[in-house]
Amino acid sequence: MSTMNHDRKNPFLEGNLAPVTEEMTVADLEVIGTLPPELDGRYLRNGPNPIGDVNPAKYHWFSGHGMVHGIRIRNGKAEWYRNRWVRDREVASLLNESPPASDWPSDHQQFAANTNVIGHAGKTFAIVEAGSPPVELSYDLETVRISNLEGTLPHAYSAHPKRDPLTGELHVMTYFWGWGNQVQYLVVGTDGRVRRHVDIPTAGGPMIHDIAFTKKYVLVFDLPTVFNLEAAMAGSRLPYYWDHNYQARIGLLPREGTAEDVKWIDIDPCYIFHPMNAYDDGDEVVLDAARHEKMFDRERRGPSEGPPTLDRWRLNVVTGTHTCERIDDRPQEFPRINEGLVGLRNQFGYCAGIGQNFAQDTLLKVDLDNRVVETRKDTKRYGYGEPVFIPRDGSKAEDDGYVMALRLDGETQTSELAIFDAQAITEDAIAVVRVPARIPNGFHGNWIPD
């Protein structure tokens, strides 16, 4: 395998964004402290990890080959760590392997499945947006097939489905440049098959990373980072750029409605990768999200257009008006909540603080009702990625549980999975699983219980 090019001209190939070069399997990991006995499953995390030489002038962080990292926990032990590239035709070729099985024709679009990794209907999927299908993985993270969800997926999937805690179904907002000015909303049933899809016209070809929904509505983010034909013709790996003339708006689609039922509400220009949550409040939909002033305007190799902040929109369904207020102005991203409250009113959220060049640093807990933010003070040594909340068995309070986050130890250049009491995130970790390798900052991870 050829040597990585860590040219300093690209910040998204430096520090803990630099790729690793090996797949590893390590058994019986060291645990400091005591792992909660009810934890029985896998913590999985996905992110870009390009293979071979990279052109730093053209490399976009979102385009690197996918690599899934996993830690298996059971009976108070960390049984294994594994990292595996997610195989597609290009990755298999670079690794001198046969291409993986695929449910799709050979000319079907396939981007690197590098953004998220989920469990649904007893299967594990590595996923990405922009027109690509999901990649099914084995329990041990080997690539099984490029999936069409048992013949039910119309074309594209998303990097960011969200599970409705009341039904167990996944809600997905997909997009693909070849569709022109529209996006597609999917509902994936608990059996892993698509049961509903709705094509929704948009003003342009927006990049939609995530989804939010309430008991009544699904939110459609039609924001000014849009498909740019000139950039695509010039060979851009991610031809979605900021358009200063594009009207930012959020659509409210009734949960079982059609495209004609969408209520569009104009908002001030911004970009949203990640909603924290949304819920109904009378005639209003409340949306909390990490707000970026813009995206891919000056810096087109990754998200670096100023610090993202945690903001709240109130969208009035009756009047079509909105308000927006700042909840917290410290730079933060990757917001998560107790997922038993997705689409319902929540009080607490958990985020990763964001430093220069989108470095993931501080672990934050946000009390939305009282506008209190708690932060860890060990940031000089540790950089924390996206936090995941896991409720304690028999929990009664919203924040009665654990917060799990990967962190890089800046002194040893190895990674750790740190597990905190969610009601005391500024205290020492309950348990730390030590990984004898560096896990690069990636995008999304999940706790997938067995």
C-alpha positions as CSV (number, residue, x, y, z in Angstrom):
1,M,0.0,0.0,0.0
2,S,1.4,3.4,-0.9
3,T,2.4,6.0,1.7
4,M,0.0,8.6,2.9
5,N,0.6,12.2,1.9
6,H,0.2,14.4,5.0
7,D,0.9,17.6,3.1
8,R,0.2,20.6,5.5
9,K,-1.7,22.4,2.8
10,N,-4.9,20.5,3.8
11,P,-6.0,20.8,7.5
12,F,-8.3,17.8,7.0
13,L,-5.3,15.5,6.6
14,E,-3.5,16.7,9.7
15,G,-3.5,16.0,13.4
16,N,-6.3,13.6,14.4
17,L,-7.9,14.0,11.0
18,A,-4.9,12.2,9.4
19,P,-5.9,8.7,8.3
20,V,-4.5,5.4,9.7
21,T,-2.9,2.8,7.5
22,E,-3.8,-0.5,9.0
23,E,-6.8,-2.7,9.9
24,M,-6.4,-4.2,13.4
25,T,-8.1,-6.7,15.6
26,V,-7.2,-6.5,19.3
27,A,-8.8,-8.7,22.0
28,D,-9.3,-8.2,25.7
29,L,-8.8,-4.4,26.0
30,E,-7.6,-2.7,29.2
31,V,-10.4,-1.2,31.2
32,I,-9.8,1.4,33.9
33,G,-12.7,1.6,36.3
34,T,-15.8,-0.5,36.1
35,L,-17.9,-0.9,33.0
36,P,-21.7,-0.8,33.8
37,P,-22.9,-4.5,33.8
38,E,-25.9,-3.7,31.7
39,L,-23.8,-2.6,28.7
40,D,-23.9,-5.5,26.3
41,G,-23.3,-4.6,22.7
42,R,-21.0,-2.6,20.4
43,Y,-19.9,1.0,20.2
44,L,-19.3,1.7,16.5
45,R,-18.0,4.8,14.8
46,N,-17.5,5.7,11.2
47,G,-15.3,8.3,9.4
48,P,-13.2,9.1,6.4
49,N,-9.9,7.3,6.1
50,P,-8.4,7.6,2.6
51,I,-6.3,4.8,1.2
52,G,-3.0,5.6,-0.5
53,D,-1.7,8.8,-1.8
54,V,-4.0,11.8,-1.5
55,N,-3.9,15.1,-3.4
56,P,-4.1,17.6,-0.6
57,A,-5.2,20.4,-2.9
58,K,-8.3,18.5,-4.0
59,Y,-9.0,16.3,-1.0
60,H,-12.4,17.0,0.6
61,W,-12.8,15.6,4.2
62,F,-16.3,14.2,3.3
63,S,-14.9,12.1,0.4
64,G,-12.4,9.9,2.2
65,H,-12.9,6.1,2.1
66,G,-15.0,4.9,5.0
67,M,-13.5,3.1,8.0
68,V,-15.7,1.7,10.8
69,H,-14.2,1.3,14.3
70,G,-15.8,-0.9,16.9
71,I,-15.5,-1.9,20.5
72,R,-17.4,-4.9,21.9
73,I,-18.5,-4.7,25.5
74,R,-20.0,-7.6,27.5
75,N,-20.1,-8.7,31.2
76,G,-17.9,-5.8,32.3
77,K,-15.2,-6.5,29.8
78,A,-14.1,-4.9,26.5
79,E,-13.8,-8.0,24.4
80,W,-12.4,-6.5,21.2
81,Y,-11.5,-3.5,19.1
82,R,-11.7,-3.8,15.3
83,N,-11.3,-1.3,12.5
84,R,-12.3,-2.1,8.9
85,W,-12.5,-0.2,5.7
86,V,-16.0,-0.3,4.3
87,R,-15.6,-2.1,1.0
88,D,-17.0,-0.7,-2.3
89,R,-15.6,-1.2,-5.8
90,E,-12.9,1.5,-5.3
91,V,-11.8,0.4,-1.9
92,A,-11.7,-3.3,-2.9
93,S,-9.6,-2.4,-5.9
94,L,-7.2,-0.4,-3.8
95,L,-6.9,-3.3,-1.4
96,N,-6.4,-5.8,-4.2
97,E,-9.7,-7.6,-3.3
98,S,-12.7,-8.7,-5.3
99,P,-15.6,-6.2,-5.2
100,P,-18.3,-6.8,-2.6
101,A,-21.6,-8.3,-3.5
102,S,-24.2,-5.7,-4.6
103,D,-27.9,-5.5,-5.0
104,W,-27.5,-2.8,-7.6
105,P,-26.4,-2.6,-11.3
106,S,-22.7,-1.9,-11.8
107,D,-23.3,1.7,-12.8
108,H,-25.3,2.6,-9.7
109,Q,-23.7,5.6,-7.8
110,Q,-21.5,4.5,-4.9
111,F,-19.8,7.0,-2.7
112,A,-17.6,6.0,0.2
113,A,-19.9,5.0,3.1
114,N,-17.9,7.0,5.5
115,T,-20.4,9.0,7.6
116,N,-22.4,6.9,10.0
117,V,-22.9,3.4,11.2
118,I,-26.2,2.1,12.5
119,G,-28.0,-1.0,13.6
120,H,-31.5,-1.7,12.4
121,A,-33.7,-4.8,12.0
122,G,-30.8,-7.0,13.2
123,K,-28.3,-5.7,10.7
124,T,-25.4,-3.2,10.7
125,F,-25.1,-0.6,8.0
126,A,-22.4,1.9,7.1
127,I,-24.1,4.9,5.4
128,V,-23.5,8.1,3.6
129,E,-25.6,10.7,1.7
130,A,-25.8,12.3,-1.7
131,G,-27.2,9.4,-3.7
132,S,-25.4,6.3,-2.4
133,P,-27.0,3.1,-0.9
134,P,-26.2,1.6,2.5
135,V,-23.5,-1.0,2.9
136,E,-24.4,-4.0,5.1
137,L,-21.6,-5.1,7.5
138,S,-21.3,-8.3,9.5
139,Y,-21.3,-8.2,13.3
140,D,-17.4,-8.2,13.1
141,L,-17.5,-5.2,10.7
142,E,-16.6,-7.1,7.5
143,T,-18.5,-5.8,4.4
144,V,-21.4,-8.1,3.4
145,R,-23.0,-6.3,0.5
146,I,-24.1,-3.0,-1.1
147,S,-27.8,-3.2,0.0
148,N,-31.1,-2.2,-1.5
149,L,-33.0,-3.1,1.7
150,E,-34.4,-6.2,0.3
151,G,-35.5,-4.6,-3.0
152,T,-37.4,-1.8,-1.4
153,L,-35.0,1.2,-1.6
154,P,-35.9,3.4,-4.6
155,H,-32.4,4.8,-5.1
156,A,-30.5,6.6,-2.4
157,Y,-30.1,6.5,1.4
158,S,-28.8,9.1,3.9
159,A,-26.0,9.6,6.4
160,H,-28.5,10.4,9.1
161,P,-31.7,8.4,9.6
162,K,-33.5,8.9,13.0
163,R,-35.5,6.3,14.8
164,D,-38.9,7.2,16.1
165,P,-39.0,6.0,19.7
166,L,-42.7,5.5,19.5
167,T,-42.8,3.2,16.5
168,G,-39.2,2.0,16.0
169,E,-39.3,3.1,12.4
170,L,-36.4,5.0,10.7
171,H,-37.1,8.4,9.1
172,V,-34.6,9.3,6.3
173,M,-34.2,12.4,4.1
174,T,-32.3,11.6,0.9
175,Y,-30.9,13.7,-2.0
176,F,-29.1,13.0,-5.3
177,W,-27.8,15.5,-7.9
178,G,-29.4,13.5,-10.7
179,W,-32.9,14.1,-9.4
180,G,-32.7,17.9,-10.1
181,N,-34.6,20.1,-7.7
182,Q,-36.1,17.6,-5.3
183,V,-35.4,15.4,-2.3
184,Q,-36.9,12.2,-1.1
185,Y,-38.3,11.3,2.3
186,L,-38.3,7.6,3.3
187,V,-39.8,5.6,6.2
188,V,-38.0,2.3,6.9
189,G,-40.1,-0.1,8.9
190,T,-39.0,-2.2,11.8
191,D,-38.6,-5.1,9.3
192,G,-35.8,-3.1,7.5
193,R,-37.9,-2.5,4.4
194,V,-39.0,0.9,3.0
195,R,-42.7,1.3,3.6
196,R,-43.2,4.8,2.3
197,H,-41.4,7.4,0.2
198,V,-42.4,11.0,-0.8
199,D,-40.7,13.1,-3.5
200,I,-40.5,16.7,-2.4
201,P,-39.8,19.6,-4.8
202,T,-37.1,22.1,-3.6
203,A,-35.9,25.4,-4.9
204,G,-32.5,23.9,-5.9
205,G,-30.5,20.8,-5.2
206,P,-29.8,21.2,-1.5
207,M,-27.3,19.2,0.6
208,I,-29.4,17.7,3.4
209,H,-27.3,15.9,5.9
210,D,-29.8,15.1,8.7
211,I,-33.5,14.9,9.5
212,A,-35.7,16.1,12.4
213,F,-39.3,15.3,13.1
214,T,-42.0,15.9,15.7
215,K,-45.2,13.9,16.4
216,K,-46.9,15.9,13.7
217,Y,-44.3,16.9,11.1
218,V,-41.1,16.0,9.3
219,L,-38.7,18.9,8.8
220,V,-37.1,19.5,5.3
221,F,-33.9,21.6,5.4
222,D,-33.8,23.5,2.1
223,L,-30.7,25.6,2.8
224,P,-28.2,27.5,0.7
225,T,-25.5,24.8,0.3
226,V,-26.6,23.4,-3.1
227,F,-25.4,21.4,-6.0
228,N,-23.1,23.3,-8.3
229,L,-23.0,22.0,-11.9
230,E,-19.8,23.9,-12.8
231,A,-18.0,22.4,-9.9
232,A,-19.2,19.0,-10.8
233,M,-18.1,19.4,-14.4
234,A,-14.7,20.5,-13.1
235,G,-14.3,17.3,-11.2
236,S,-15.1,18.3,-7.6
237,R,-15.5,15.3,-5.3
238,L,-18.2,17.2,-3.4
239,P,-19.8,19.8,-5.8
240,Y,-22.1,21.4,-3.2
241,Y,-21.2,25.1,-2.6
242,W,-22.8,28.1,-0.8
243,D,-25.2,30.1,-2.9
244,H,-25.6,33.7,-1.5
245,N,-28.8,34.2,-3.5
246,Y,-30.6,31.1,-2.3
247,Q,-33.5,31.6,0.2
248,A,-33.0,29.4,3.3
249,R,-36.2,27.7,4.3
250,I,-37.5,24.8,6.4
251,G,-40.4,22.7,5.2
252,L,-42.9,21.1,7.5
253,L,-44.3,17.9,6.0
254,P,-47.2,16.3,7.9
255,R,-46.1,12.9,9.0
256,E,-48.4,11.0,6.6
257,G,-48.9,13.9,4.2
258,T,-47.8,14.4,0.5
259,A,-45.5,17.0,-1.0
260,E,-48.4,19.3,-1.7
261,D,-49.0,19.5,2.1
262,V,-45.6,20.9,2.9
263,K,-45.7,24.2,4.7
264,W,-42.5,26.2,3.9
265,I,-41.2,28.8,6.3
266,D,-38.4,31.2,5.2
267,I,-35.5,31.6,7.7
268,D,-32.3,33.7,7.7
269,P,-29.4,32.2,5.8
270,C,-27.5,29.5,7.6
271,Y,-26.6,25.8,7.3
272,I,-27.6,23.0,9.5
273,F,-25.8,19.7,9.5
274,H,-27.3,18.4,12.8
275,P,-30.5,19.2,14.6
276,M,-30.3,18.3,18.3
277,N,-34.1,17.7,18.4
278,A,-37.5,19.1,17.3
279,Y,-40.9,18.9,19.0
280,D,-44.4,20.4,18.8
281,D,-45.4,23.2,21.1
282,G,-49.0,24.4,20.3
283,D,-49.0,26.1,16.8
284,E,-45.2,26.0,16.8
285,V,-42.5,23.6,16.0
286,V,-39.4,24.0,18.2
287,L,-36.1,23.2,16.6
288,D,-32.7,23.1,18.4
289,A,-29.7,22.7,16.1
290,A,-26.0,23.5,15.6
291,R,-26.1,26.6,13.3
292,H,-23.4,27.5,10.8
293,E,-23.4,31.0,9.3
294,K,-22.7,29.3,5.9
295,M,-21.0,26.2,4.5
296,F,-18.5,25.6,1.6
297,D,-18.2,29.2,0.6
298,R,-14.5,30.2,1.2
299,E,-13.3,26.8,2.4
300,R,-14.5,24.0,0.1
301,R,-12.5,21.1,1.5
302,G,-14.4,20.8,4.8
303,P,-16.6,22.6,7.3
304,S,-14.6,25.7,8.3
305,E,-16.7,28.8,7.8
306,G,-16.7,30.0,11.4
307,P,-17.8,28.5,14.7
308,P,-21.2,26.6,14.9
309,T,-23.4,27.6,17.7
310,L,-26.4,26.0,19.4
311,D,-29.6,27.9,18.3
312,R,-33.3,27.5,18.7
313,W,-35.9,28.2,16.0
314,R,-39.7,28.5,16.7
315,L,-41.6,27.8,13.4
316,N,-45.2,29.0,13.5
317,V,-47.2,26.6,11.4
318,V,-50.3,28.9,11.3
319,T,-48.6,32.3,10.4
320,G,-45.6,30.9,8.5
321,T,-43.3,33.1,10.6
322,H,-40.4,32.2,12.9
323,T,-38.1,33.4,15.6
324,C,-34.5,32.3,16.3
325,E,-32.4,32.7,19.5
326,R,-29.0,31.7,20.6
327,I,-28.9,29.0,23.3
328,D,-25.1,28.8,23.6
329,D,-22.5,30.6,21.6
330,R,-19.5,28.4,22.4
331,P,-18.5,26.4,19.2
332,Q,-20.2,23.0,19.3
333,E,-21.4,20.3,17.0
334,F,-22.6,16.6,16.9
335,P,-25.5,17.2,19.2
336,R,-27.2,14.1,20.7
337,I,-30.0,13.5,23.2
338,N,-31.6,10.7,25.1
339,E,-33.1,9.1,22.0
340,G,-36.2,7.9,23.8
341,L,-37.2,11.6,23.3
342,V,-36.5,12.1,19.6
343,G,-39.4,14.2,18.3
344,L,-40.7,14.8,21.8
345,R,-39.8,17.6,24.3
346,N,-36.4,17.2,25.8
347,Q,-34.4,19.1,28.5
348,F,-30.9,17.9,28.0
349,G,-28.4,17.6,25.1
350,Y,-24.8,16.5,24.7
351,C,-22.3,18.0,22.2
352,A,-18.7,17.9,21.2
353,G,-16.9,21.3,21.4
354,I,-15.3,22.3,18.1
355,G,-11.9,24.0,17.8
356,Q,-9.9,25.3,14.9
357,N,-10.2,23.2,11.7
358,F,-13.2,21.4,13.1
359,A,-11.1,19.7,15.8
360,Q,-13.3,17.9,18.3
361,D,-12.3,18.9,21.8
362,T,-14.6,19.5,24.8
363,L,-17.5,17.3,26.0
364,L,-20.5,19.5,26.8
365,K,-23.9,18.9,28.5
366,V,-26.6,21.5,27.8
367,D,-29.6,22.0,30.1
368,L,-32.0,23.6,27.6
369,D,-34.6,24.6,30.2
370,N,-32.2,26.5,32.5
371,R,-29.7,27.5,29.8
372,V,-26.8,25.9,31.8
373,V,-23.8,24.3,30.0
374,E,-21.4,22.0,31.8
375,T,-18.0,21.3,30.2
376,R,-15.2,19.0,31.0
377,K,-11.9,20.6,32.0
378,D,-9.5,17.9,30.6
379,T,-9.5,19.3,27.1
380,K,-5.7,20.0,26.9
381,R,-5.0,16.3,27.1
382,Y,-8.2,14.9,25.6
383,G,-10.2,15.7,22.5
384,Y,-13.7,14.3,22.6
385,G,-15.8,13.2,19.6
386,E,-19.6,12.9,19.3
387,P,-21.2,11.9,22.6
388,V,-23.8,9.1,22.8
389,F,-26.4,8.8,25.6
390,I,-27.4,5.4,26.9
391,P,-30.2,5.2,29.5
392,R,-29.6,3.3,32.7
393,D,-31.7,0.2,33.2
394,G,-34.9,1.2,34.9
395,S,-34.1,5.0,34.6
396,K,-36.8,7.5,35.5
397,A,-35.1,10.8,34.8
398,E,-34.2,12.0,31.3
399,D,-30.5,12.2,32.1
400,D,-30.3,9.1,34.2
401,G,-27.8,7.1,32.2
402,Y,-24.3,7.1,30.6
403,V,-22.6,9.4,28.1
404,M,-20.1,7.5,26.0
405,A,-17.5,9.3,23.8
406,L,-14.3,8.4,22.0
407,R,-11.4,10.7,23.0
408,L,-7.8,11.0,21.8
409,D,-5.1,11.1,24.4
410,G,-2.8,13.8,23.2
411,E,0.1,12.5,25.3
412,T,0.1,8.9,24.0
413,Q,-1.6,9.5,20.6
414,T,-3.9,6.5,21.4
415,S,-7.7,6.6,21.8
416,E,-10.0,5.7,24.6
417,L,-13.7,5.1,24.9
418,A,-14.7,7.1,28.0
419,I,-18.0,6.4,29.8
420,F,-19.4,9.0,32.2
421,D,-22.4,9.3,34.5
422,A,-24.6,11.6,32.4
423,Q,-25.7,13.4,35.6
424,A,-22.0,14.1,36.5
425,I,-20.1,14.6,33.2
426,T,-17.5,16.9,34.8
427,E,-16.5,14.1,37.3
428,D,-14.1,11.3,36.5
429,A,-15.2,8.7,34.0
430,I,-17.0,5.6,35.4
431,A,-14.9,3.5,33.0
432,V,-12.3,4.0,30.3
433,V,-11.6,1.4,27.6
434,R,-8.1,1.9,26.3
435,V,-7.5,1.2,22.6
436,P,-3.9,0.6,21.6
437,A,-4.3,2.7,18.4
438,R,-5.2,6.1,17.2
439,I,-8.8,6.4,16.0
440,P,-9.0,9.5,13.8
441,N,-11.8,12.1,14.4
442,G,-14.6,10.9,12.3
443,F,-18.3,11.7,12.0
444,H,-20.9,9.6,13.7
445,G,-21.1,6.6,16.1
446,N,-23.7,4.7,18.0
447,W,-24.1,2.3,20.8
448,I,-25.8,-0.8,19.3
449,P,-27.0,-3.1,22.0
450,D,-27.2,-6.8,21.4
